[in-house]
Amino acid sequence: MVTKENQDIFYKKLGEAIRSARKKSNLTQDDLADQLGLTRISIVNFEQGTQKIQLHNLVELTSVLNIEPGDLLTPLYATMKINEPGKVELSIPGEVMQLSDQEAGAEILKSFLKYSKYKK
C-alpha cells in the first residue's frame, strides 16, 4: 500500500525534476504556464510537490520541455543490484551505497523495494 508519506515524497521529487528540466530549457514558470494553458501558481505547486499533476499535463509538459516523461520519472526510483553473493549496490537519487553485508542491507532495502526497480 502506498502511504501518504510516500506519495508526498514522490511528488516532491517529481517537482524537483520538473523545476530542473524547466530551468535547463531556460523557461520561467510564467513561460511554461503560458505554453501549457495553466496558471503560474499551478507550475509553482507542481514544482513544490503540493499539487498532483494530471497525466495529460505531464505529457504536455514533457513535450514543451522536449524531454520524455520517463526523464522526469526515472530518477525518482531506487535501484538495487546484486553484484555477487554478499555484495549489494543500492542506488537512490544522488547516492550509491556499496553494502558488503546482505543482511544489514536487507533492512535498509525493505523500505525501498516496494517503490523501486529491481535489477538482478
Backbone torsions as a table, in degrees:
resi	resn	phi	psi	omega
1	MET	NA	135.1	178.6
2	VAL	-83.6	123.3	-178.9
3	THR	-85.2	161.8	176.7
4	LYS	-58.8	-39.9	179.6
5	GLU	-62.0	-43.4	179.1
6	ASN	-67.0	-36.8	176.2
7	GLN	-63.0	-44.1	-179.9
8	ASP	-60.4	-43.1	178.7
9	ILE	-64.1	-44.4	-179.9
10	PHE	-58.0	-50.8	-177.0
11	TYR	-69.5	-30.3	175.4
12	LYS	-66.4	-45.2	179.0
13	LYS	-66.6	-39.4	176.8
14	LEU	-61.9	-42.7	178.1
15	GLY	-60.6	-41.0	177.4
16	GLU	-62.9	-39.1	179.0
17	ALA	-67.7	-38.7	177.8
18	ILE	-63.8	-46.9	179.9
19	ARG	-58.7	-46.1	-179.3
20	SER	-61.6	-45.7	-179.8
21	ALA	-65.6	-38.4	178.6
22	ARG	-63.1	-44.6	-179.7
23	LYS	-65.4	-38.3	177.4
24	LYS	-63.5	-28.4	178.1
25	SER	-85.8	2.8	-180.0
26	ASN	56.1	40.7	176.9
27	LEU	-110.6	143.3	171.5
28	THR	-84.0	169.0	175.3
29	GLN	-61.6	-38.5	177.4
30	ASP	-62.8	-44.5	179.2
31	ASP	-58.4	-48.9	-178.3
32	LEU	-64.1	-42.9	179.1
33	ALA	-59.8	-45.1	179.9
34	ASP	-60.0	-44.1	-178.2
35	GLN	-68.1	-26.4	-179.3
36	LEU	-95.6	-8.5	-176.8
37	GLY	72.3	31.1	179.6
38	LEU	-118.8	173.7	175.4
39	THR	-88.8	158.0	175.7
40	ARG	-60.6	-35.0	179.6
41	ILE	-61.3	-37.1	176.3
42	SER	-62.6	-42.8	178.7
43	ILE	-63.4	-44.3	177.5
44	VAL	-57.2	-46.5	-178.6
45	ASN	-66.3	-38.0	175.6
46	PHE	-60.6	-46.6	-176.0
47	GLU	-68.3	-27.7	177.8
48	GLN	-87.7	-9.4	-179.6
49	GLY	77.9	16.6	-177.8
50	THR	-95.4	-10.0	177.0
51	GLN	-127.8	126.8	178.9
52	LYS	-74.5	128.9	-179.0
53	ILE	-83.5	133.1	177.7
54	GLN	-74.4	150.5	-174.2
55	LEU	-57.4	-44.0	-178.8
56	HIS	-65.1	-32.8	176.0
57	ASN	-70.0	-36.5	177.7
58	LEU	-63.5	-43.5	179.9
59	VAL	-64.7	-44.9	178.0
60	GLU	-63.4	-42.3	-179.8
61	LEU	-59.7	-44.8	-179.0
62	THR	-68.2	-31.6	176.3
63	SER	-65.6	-45.3	178.4
64	VAL	-61.9	-39.5	-178.5
65	LEU	-82.7	-2.9	178.9
66	ASN	59.8	43.8	176.4
67	ILE	-133.5	170.4	176.1
68	GLU	-92.8	149.7	176.2
69	PRO	-53.2	-37.2	178.9
70	GLY	-62.0	-25.7	178.2
71	ASP	-63.7	-30.0	177.9
72	LEU	-84.7	-32.3	-173.0
73	LEU	-88.9	-33.9	-175.4
74	THR	-55.8	-45.1	-177.7
75	PRO	-68.4	-6.2	-176.4
76	LEU	-81.7	-10.4	-173.1
77	TYR	-107.3	147.9	172.2
78	ALA	-85.7	149.7	173.4
79	THR	-126.3	149.2	178.1
80	MET	-129.1	135.3	178.1
81	LYS	-128.7	132.6	172.8
82	ILE	-96.4	107.4	-177.4
83	ASN	-73.8	-39.2	177.7
84	GLU	-166.1	163.8	-179.2
85	PRO	-52.8	128.1	178.8
86	GLY	87.0	-3.9	-179.7
87	LYS	-120.9	114.0	-177.8
88	VAL	-120.5	135.5	174.9
89	GLU	-114.5	122.2	178.5
90	LEU	-111.4	124.8	177.9
91	SER	-117.4	124.6	171.2
92	ILE	-125.0	158.5	-176.8
93	PRO	-48.3	120.9	176.4
94	GLY	85.2	1.2	-176.6
95	GLU	-153.4	140.4	173.3
96	VAL	-126.1	127.8	179.8
97	MET	-115.8	132.8	172.7
98	GLN	-100.4	120.1	-178.4
99	LEU	-112.7	125.0	-179.1
100	SER	-90.5	-23.4	-178.7
101	ASP	-106.7	106.8	-175.6
102	GLN	-60.2	-35.5	-179.7
103	GLU	-65.7	-44.4	177.8
104	ALA	-64.8	-41.0	178.5
105	GLY	-63.5	-35.1	-178.7
106	ALA	-59.6	-38.1	178.2
107	GLU	-63.3	-41.4	178.8
108	ILE	-68.1	-41.1	-173.5
109	LEU	-72.8	-25.0	-177.2
110	LYS	-52.0	-42.1	-177.2
111	SER	-71.9	-20.8	-178.5
112	PHE	-90.9	-30.7	-168.0
113	LEU	-65.6	-29.7	179.7
114	LYS	-63.1	-30.4	-172.3
115	TYR	-123.7	30.9	-175.9
116	SER	-132.5	170.8	174.0
117	LYS	-95.4	135.9	179.2
118	TYR	-105.4	126.2	177.2
119	LYS	-117.0	130.3	178.8
120	LYS	-100.4	NA	NA
